[in-house]
């Protein structure tokens, strides 16, 4: 077992999940997921063995005494368990990660002194598992050797290591397969009744059993919506085929009926001075005329184009007006109806900008807004 091993492209099993805490000065280590009763006994013995090692860190004790204390504790829990101990069960830690002169092994006879800091890492290696193969267990804490008559100070005391805190009971594969088969059967039965094709993971047996009434209500609501849409479609189709001009004219809007803003106070807050602003929500464009933003509904715009001349870019906006080439222009699908064709109308407007990006963006947004407006009509 090596705490500083490099990562490799091997799959990490649940049984060896490390948890480190500021490993430059202190180190805490636990393992997780032990399903069998044998693992419970080993983990319990391992934790008790580490606690015995911490208790053996006393002023004047030899380092090898700590190792022997752990071995005796493990053998008392299960005969021969100490044979799975690694060559050392910890080392001094501080400014350096590992002090090779103060290693907790069976041969080191150096003496413990108050204030020394040790990483007490008790582990069991080469343990056998019939399904997973060999595995190892380890519990580690950073401990300060106390003065005579005092108890050791564990810096990593908050790291949990009790079996109930680090173990997770996972279902057996056979049990999972049986439960999945039962869920699949319930889901297939529900799909045959409702026509639903939601994924297996999005449903549970309790959900399927409790939603029969909701599904029935939803079905009736969808039928009602379909009936309304059919009636509205027939009504629109009848109006389109109608030859009565007065009936068609009654549904057309004139330009003076389009109201995007009740007053200048209702203009968008993001409106900038001396810039073209396209308001997608209110279907309008605000054009700066003598520094004052003036709104135009998108239905008044005939087309928009861009011209490049030298270092400047120009945007040209053409508007619908009664005498634009053909007086019957208003009969086209994208042309509005004029309340009074005898009044004066703006034919076109041109704006110049040194920033071509602004012009390109304005042209794009105006065309997009105009297309959406025509589609809705």
C-alpha positions as CSV (number, residue, x, y, z in Angstrom):
1,X,0.0,0.0,0.0
2,X,1.4,3.4,-1.0
3,X,-0.4,6.6,-0.1
4,X,1.7,8.6,-2.6
5,X,1.2,6.2,-5.6
6,X,0.6,7.8,-9.0
7,X,-2.7,7.5,-10.7
8,X,-3.0,4.8,-13.3
9,X,-5.6,4.0,-15.9
10,X,-7.2,1.3,-13.8
11,X,-10.7,1.2,-12.6
12,X,-11.1,2.2,-8.9
13,X,-13.1,-0.2,-6.9
14,X,-15.5,1.0,-4.3
15,X,-13.5,-0.9,-1.6
16,X,-10.5,1.5,-2.0
17,X,-11.8,5.1,-1.9
18,X,-9.2,7.4,-0.3
19,X,-10.1,10.6,1.6
20,X,-7.2,12.9,2.2
21,X,-7.0,16.1,4.3
22,X,-4.2,18.6,3.7
23,X,-1.6,15.9,3.1
24,X,1.3,18.4,3.2
25,X,1.2,18.6,7.0
26,X,-1.5,16.2,8.2
27,X,-3.1,13.1,6.7
28,X,-6.3,11.3,7.3
29,X,-7.2,8.1,5.5
30,X,-10.3,5.8,5.5
31,X,-11.8,3.2,3.2
32,X,-15.4,2.7,2.2
33,X,-17.9,0.0,1.1
34,X,-17.6,-3.3,3.0
35,X,-20.5,-5.6,2.3
36,X,-19.7,-8.9,4.0
37,X,-19.6,-9.9,7.7
38,X,-15.9,-10.8,7.3
39,X,-15.1,-7.3,6.2
40,X,-17.0,-5.9,9.2
41,X,-14.8,-7.9,11.6
42,X,-11.6,-6.9,9.8
43,X,-12.5,-3.2,9.8
44,X,-13.6,-3.3,13.4
45,X,-10.2,-4.9,14.3
46,X,-8.3,-2.4,12.2
47,X,-10.0,0.6,13.9
48,X,-9.3,-0.9,17.3
49,X,-5.7,-1.6,16.3
50,X,-5.2,2.0,15.2
51,X,-6.7,3.3,18.5
52,X,-4.3,1.0,20.3
53,X,-1.4,2.5,18.3
54,X,-2.6,6.1,19.2
55,X,-2.8,5.1,22.9
56,X,0.7,3.7,22.7
57,X,2.2,7.1,21.6
58,X,3.6,8.1,25.0
59,X,6.6,10.0,26.2
60,X,9.7,7.7,26.5
61,X,8.2,4.8,24.6
62,X,10.2,3.1,21.8
63,X,8.7,3.3,18.3
64,X,8.7,-0.4,17.9
65,X,6.5,-0.7,21.0
66,X,3.7,1.0,19.0
67,X,4.0,-1.6,16.2
68,X,4.0,-4.5,18.7
69,X,0.9,-3.1,20.4
70,X,-1.0,-3.1,17.2
71,X,0.1,-6.6,16.2
72,X,-1.1,-7.9,19.6
73,X,-4.4,-6.1,19.3
74,X,-5.1,-7.6,15.9
75,X,-4.3,-11.1,16.9
76,X,-6.6,-10.8,19.9
77,X,-9.4,-10.0,17.5
78,X,-8.6,-12.7,15.0
79,X,-5.8,-15.1,15.0
80,X,-3.2,-14.4,12.3
81,X,-4.6,-11.0,11.3
82,X,-1.3,-9.3,12.2
83,X,0.4,-11.2,9.3
84,X,-1.4,-8.8,7.0
85,X,0.2,-5.7,8.6
86,X,2.6,-3.8,6.3
87,X,6.2,-3.3,7.2
88,X,5.4,0.0,9.0
89,X,2.3,1.6,10.5
90,X,3.2,5.2,10.2
91,X,5.9,7.9,10.4
92,X,6.8,11.3,11.7
93,X,5.2,14.1,9.8
94,X,5.8,17.9,9.8
95,X,7.6,20.2,7.5
96,X,8.6,17.1,5.6
97,X,5.9,14.7,4.5
98,X,7.8,11.7,5.9
99,X,10.7,11.5,8.3
100,X,12.6,8.3,7.5
101,X,14.3,8.3,10.9
102,X,11.1,8.0,12.8
103,X,9.1,5.2,11.2
104,X,6.7,3.1,13.2
105,X,8.0,-0.4,12.5
106,X,9.1,-3.5,14.4
107,X,12.8,-2.6,14.5
108,X,13.0,1.2,15.3
109,X,14.2,1.8,18.9
110,X,14.2,5.6,18.9
111,X,12.2,7.1,21.7
112,X,9.1,9.2,21.5
113,X,9.2,12.8,22.8
114,X,6.4,15.2,23.5
115,X,5.4,17.4,20.6
116,X,6.3,14.9,17.9
117,X,3.7,14.5,15.2
118,X,3.1,11.1,13.7
119,X,0.9,9.9,10.9
120,X,-0.5,6.7,12.4
121,X,-1.5,4.6,9.3
122,X,-2.6,1.1,10.3
123,X,-3.4,-1.1,7.4
124,X,-4.1,-4.7,6.3
125,X,-2.9,-5.9,3.0
126,X,-3.3,-8.9,0.7
127,X,-6.8,-9.7,2.0
128,X,-8.8,-12.1,-0.1
129,X,-12.2,-11.6,-1.7
130,X,-13.7,-14.4,-3.7
131,X,-15.4,-12.0,-6.1
132,X,-13.1,-9.0,-6.3
133,X,-9.7,-10.6,-5.6
134,X,-7.1,-9.1,-3.4
135,X,-7.8,-5.9,-1.5
136,X,-6.4,-3.8,1.3
137,X,-7.8,-1.7,4.2
138,X,-6.2,1.3,5.9
139,X,-7.1,3.9,8.6
140,X,-4.8,6.8,9.2
141,X,-4.8,9.9,11.5
142,X,-2.3,12.6,12.4
143,X,-1.5,12.5,16.1
144,X,0.7,14.6,18.5
145,X,2.7,12.8,21.2
146,X,1.5,14.2,24.5
147,X,3.4,15.1,27.6
148,X,3.4,12.6,30.5
149,X,0.0,12.2,32.0
150,X,-1.9,13.7,29.1
151,X,-3.8,12.1,26.2
152,X,-2.6,12.2,22.6
153,X,-4.1,15.0,20.4
154,X,-5.6,13.7,17.1
155,X,-5.6,16.5,14.5
156,X,-7.9,14.5,12.1
157,X,-10.4,13.6,14.8
158,X,-13.3,14.8,12.6
159,X,-12.6,12.2,10.0
160,X,-15.1,9.4,10.5
161,X,-13.8,5.8,10.7
162,X,-16.5,3.9,12.5
163,X,-17.8,1.0,10.4
164,X,-21.4,2.4,10.2
165,X,-20.0,5.7,9.0
166,X,-17.8,4.4,6.1
167,X,-19.8,1.4,5.0
168,X,-22.5,1.2,2.3
169,X,-24.8,-1.7,1.8
170,X,-25.3,-2.3,-1.9
171,X,-27.9,-4.6,-3.5
172,X,-26.8,-7.9,-4.9
173,X,-26.9,-8.1,-8.7
174,X,-29.5,-10.9,-8.6
175,X,-31.8,-8.9,-6.4
176,X,-31.4,-5.8,-8.6
177,X,-32.2,-7.9,-11.7
178,X,-35.4,-9.3,-10.1
179,X,-36.6,-5.8,-9.1
180,X,-35.8,-4.4,-12.6
181,X,-37.8,-7.3,-14.1
182,X,-40.8,-6.4,-11.9
183,X,-40.6,-2.7,-12.8
184,X,-40.3,-3.5,-16.5
185,X,-43.5,-5.6,-16.4
186,X,-45.4,-2.8,-14.7
187,X,-44.1,-0.2,-17.1
188,X,-45.0,-2.2,-20.2
189,X,-48.5,-2.8,-18.9
190,X,-49.0,1.0,-18.3
191,X,-47.6,1.8,-21.8
192,X,-50.1,-0.6,-23.4
193,X,-53.0,1.2,-21.6
194,X,-51.9,4.8,-22.0
195,X,-49.6,4.8,-25.1
196,X,-46.9,6.4,-23.0
197,X,-43.2,5.9,-24.0
198,X,-41.4,7.5,-21.2
199,X,-38.1,5.9,-20.2
200,X,-37.9,3.2,-17.6
201,X,-35.7,5.4,-15.3
202,X,-38.3,8.2,-15.4
203,X,-41.0,6.0,-13.9
204,X,-41.6,3.9,-10.9
205,X,-44.3,1.4,-10.0
206,X,-45.9,3.7,-7.5
207,X,-46.0,6.5,-10.1
208,X,-47.7,4.3,-12.7
209,X,-50.3,3.1,-10.2
210,X,-51.2,6.6,-9.0
211,X,-51.5,8.4,-12.3
212,X,-54.4,6.5,-14.0
213,X,-56.9,9.3,-13.1
214,X,-54.5,12.0,-14.1
215,X,-53.9,10.3,-17.5
216,X,-57.6,10.2,-18.1
217,X,-58.0,13.9,-17.3
218,X,-55.1,14.8,-19.6
219,X,-56.6,12.7,-22.4
220,X,-59.9,14.5,-22.2
221,X,-58.2,17.9,-22.1
222,X,-56.1,17.1,-25.2
223,X,-59.3,16.0,-27.0
224,X,-60.9,19.4,-26.1
225,X,-57.9,21.3,-27.3
226,X,-57.9,19.3,-30.6
227,X,-61.5,20.1,-31.1
228,X,-61.0,23.9,-30.5
229,X,-58.0,23.9,-32.9
230,X,-60.1,22.2,-35.6
231,X,-62.9,24.7,-35.3
232,X,-60.5,27.6,-35.4
233,X,-58.8,26.1,-38.5
234,X,-62.1,25.7,-40.2
235,X,-63.0,29.3,-39.4
236,X,-59.7,30.7,-40.8
237,X,-60.1,28.5,-43.9
238,X,-63.7,29.8,-44.4
239,X,-62.5,33.4,-44.2
240,X,-59.7,32.8,-46.7
241,X,-62.1,31.3,-49.2
242,X,-64.7,33.9,-48.7
243,X,-65.3,36.3,-51.7
244,X,-67.0,38.9,-49.6
245,X,-64.5,41.9,-49.5
246,X,-66.3,43.4,-46.5
247,X,-65.8,40.2,-44.5
248,X,-62.0,40.2,-45.3
249,X,-61.6,43.8,-44.7
250,X,-63.2,43.6,-41.3
251,X,-60.3,41.5,-40.1
252,X,-57.5,43.7,-41.5
253,X,-55.7,46.2,-39.3
254,X,-54.8,49.6,-40.5
255,X,-51.4,51.1,-39.6
256,X,-52.8,53.5,-37.1
257,X,-54.3,50.6,-35.1
258,X,-50.8,49.2,-34.2
259,X,-49.9,50.6,-30.8
260,X,-46.6,49.4,-29.4
261,X,-46.0,52.1,-26.8
262,X,-48.6,54.3,-25.1
263,X,-46.0,57.0,-24.4
264,X,-42.2,57.5,-24.5
265,X,-42.0,56.4,-20.9
266,X,-42.8,52.9,-22.2
267,X,-39.8,52.7,-24.4
268,X,-37.3,49.8,-23.5
269,X,-34.9,50.7,-20.7
270,X,-32.0,49.4,-22.8
271,X,-32.6,51.9,-25.5
272,X,-29.4,53.9,-26.3
273,X,-29.4,57.4,-27.8
274,X,-28.6,57.8,-31.5
275,X,-28.8,54.1,-32.2
276,X,-31.3,51.9,-34.0
277,X,-33.1,49.6,-31.6
278,X,-35.1,46.6,-32.6
279,X,-37.8,45.7,-30.0
280,X,-38.7,42.0,-30.8
281,X,-41.3,41.9,-28.0
282,X,-43.4,44.8,-29.2
283,X,-42.6,44.2,-32.9
284,X,-41.3,47.7,-33.4
285,X,-38.1,49.4,-34.4
286,X,-37.0,52.7,-32.9
287,X,-35.1,55.0,-35.3
288,X,-33.1,58.0,-34.1
289,X,-34.5,61.1,-35.9
290,X,-32.6,64.3,-34.9
291,X,-31.5,62.5,-31.8
292,X,-35.0,61.5,-30.8
293,X,-36.1,57.8,-30.9
294,X,-39.2,57.4,-33.1
295,X,-41.0,54.0,-33.1
296,X,-42.2,52.3,-36.3
297,X,-44.2,49.1,-36.3
298,X,-42.6,46.4,-38.3
299,X,-45.6,46.1,-40.5
300,X,-44.7,49.5,-41.9
301,X,-41.3,48.2,-43.1
302,X,-41.2,47.0,-46.7
303,X,-37.5,45.9,-46.7
304,X,-34.1,46.7,-45.3
305,X,-30.6,46.7,-46.9
306,X,-27.0,47.5,-46.2
307,X,-24.5,49.5,-48.3
308,X,-20.7,49.7,-47.8
309,X,-19.0,52.9,-48.9
310,X,-15.4,53.5,-47.9
311,X,-15.0,53.4,-44.1
312,X,-18.7,53.8,-43.5
313,X,-21.6,51.4,-43.6
314,X,-25.2,52.5,-44.4
315,X,-28.5,50.9,-43.5
316,X,-31.4,51.7,-45.8
317,X,-35.0,51.1,-44.6
318,X,-37.8,51.2,-47.1
319,X,-41.4,51.7,-45.9
320,X,-44.7,50.8,-47.4
321,X,-46.7,53.8,-48.8
322,X,-49.8,54.0,-51.0
323,X,-48.1,55.1,-54.2
324,X,-45.0,52.8,-54.1
325,X,-45.0,51.8,-57.7
326,X,-48.4,50.0,-57.6
327,X,-51.4,51.4,-55.7
328,X,-52.6,47.8,-55.2
329,X,-49.5,47.1,-53.2
330,X,-51.6,47.0,-50.0
331,X,-53.3,43.9,-51.2
332,X,-50.2,41.9,-50.8
333,X,-49.9,39.6,-47.8
334,X,-47.0,41.6,-46.2
335,X,-48.4,45.1,-47.0
336,X,-50.6,47.0,-44.4
337,X,-53.8,48.8,-45.0
338,X,-53.5,52.6,-44.9
339,X,-56.2,54.7,-43.0
340,X,-55.9,57.7,-45.4
341,X,-53.8,57.2,-48.6
342,X,-54.0,60.9,-49.3
343,X,-51.7,61.8,-46.4
344,X,-47.9,62.1,-46.5
345,X,-45.8,59.0,-45.9
346,X,-42.1,58.3,-45.4
347,X,-40.7,56.4,-48.3
348,X,-37.3,55.4,-47.0
349,X,-34.7,56.3,-44.3
350,X,-30.9,55.9,-44.5
351,X,-28.5,55.8,-41.5
352,X,-24.7,55.9,-41.5
353,X,-22.3,54.3,-39.0
354,X,-18.6,53.7,-38.9
355,X,-19.2,50.5,-37.0
356,X,-20.3,47.9,-39.5
357,X,-21.0,45.3,-36.8
358,X,-23.9,47.5,-35.5
359,X,-25.3,47.9,-39.0
360,X,-25.1,44.1,-39.7
361,X,-26.8,43.3,-36.4
362,X,-29.6,45.8,-37.0
363,X,-30.2,44.5,-40.5
364,X,-30.3,40.9,-39.2
365,X,-32.8,41.7,-36.4
366,X,-35.1,43.8,-38.6
367,X,-35.3,41.0,-41.2
368,X,-35.9,38.4,-38.5
369,X,-38.6,40.4,-36.9
370,X,-40.3,41.1,-40.2
371,X,-40.2,37.4,-41.2
372,X,-41.8,36.4,-37.8
373,X,-44.5,39.1,-38.2
374,X,-45.4,37.9,-41.7
375,X,-45.5,34.3,-40.6
376,X,-48.0,35.1,-37.8
377,X,-50.3,37.0,-40.3
